[in-house]
Amino acid sequence: MADLNQMAYRIVKESTEPKTPETPAQINGRKGGLKGGKARAEKLSPQVRSQIAQHAAKERWGSYDD
């Protein structure tokens, strides 16, 4: 049987250490997610980015046309 101090140490260690992705698909998915938005924005013209931002704001906040 394990010592109570050892069990407590293991429980604290498991609960405080960050979890890392375990499969290659999870690792690759995270890499793509980190660079995807920036890469997309670089390919769009300023006008199209503005239109997308305006549409997103209207969807989120509603129309403020007076």
PyMOL commands that set and color helices and strands:
alter all, ss='L'
color gray80, all
select helices_A, chain A and resi 4-16+24-43+46-61
alter helices_A, ss='H'
color red, helices_A
deselect
rebuild
show_as cartoon
